[in-house]
Amino acid sequence: MYNFLLTLLLIDCVLITIAVLMQPSKTNDAMSALTGGADDLFAKQKPRGFEAFMQKTTVVLGVIFFVLALALVWISSH
């Protein structure tokens, strides 16, 4: 059971990495990140389409990661 959960955890880690890398960038360049400005005006908009899907996927994979990690700790302590 431990090896099965560890394998699922490793697969989940790879999927989280892919999901985070596929998310679109929120800033245009490094200078806009430092200065802020007009980009903050549109920062409150809800993501739509692909961006919303990737955010939800990342959250779900993150929850699965923590559940699997806690299950592995519990199994290894008993």
N, C-alpha and C positions, 0 to 999 in steps of 0.2 A: 504494500500500500504506500509506503514511504517513497519508493522509487517511482511509482506511478504519479504521485503528487509532485515530486520533484521534476519529473519530465513535463508535466502540465505547467509548472511554474516557469521552466526554461522557455517553453513555447510562448507563454504569455509575455515574458520579458522581450522576446524577439518581436512579437506583435505590437507591444507598446512602443518599442523603438521605431518601428515602421510607421505606426499611426502618428507619432509625434513629428517625425520627419516629413510626413505628407501634408501636415497642416500648413496653410498659407501663412506667409509672413505678415505681421501686423504693422511693421514699420518699413518705410522706404529705404532709409539708410541710417548709419550710426548717428549722424548729426541731428536728424529729426527725433531720435530717441532722447538726445540730450536737451534739445531746445524745446520740445513739445510743440505748442502753437496750435495751428488750426486742425491738426490731426485729432486733438482731444475732443473737438466738437462732434466728430462722427464716431467716437469710440464707444458711445453708449448704444449704438444700434445692435440689434440682435443679429447673430450670424444666420445666414440662410443657405440652403442648398448643401453643397459639398462641405463647406466649413462647419455647418451645424452638425452634419453627420459625423465628421471627424472628431469634433469635440465630444459628442455623445459616445463614440466608440472608445476614445481615450479614457473617459470616465468609467465606462463599463470594464475595460481591461484593467484599469487601476484598482477597482473594487475587487475584481477576481484575483489580482496579484496579492492584495492584502489578505483576502480570505485564505488563499492557498498558503501564504507565508505563515499565518496563524495556525492553520491546520498542521503544517509541517512541524512547527514548534511544539504543538500539543502532542503530536504523535511521537516525536523524539524524546519528550520528557516522560512519557508513560511506557 
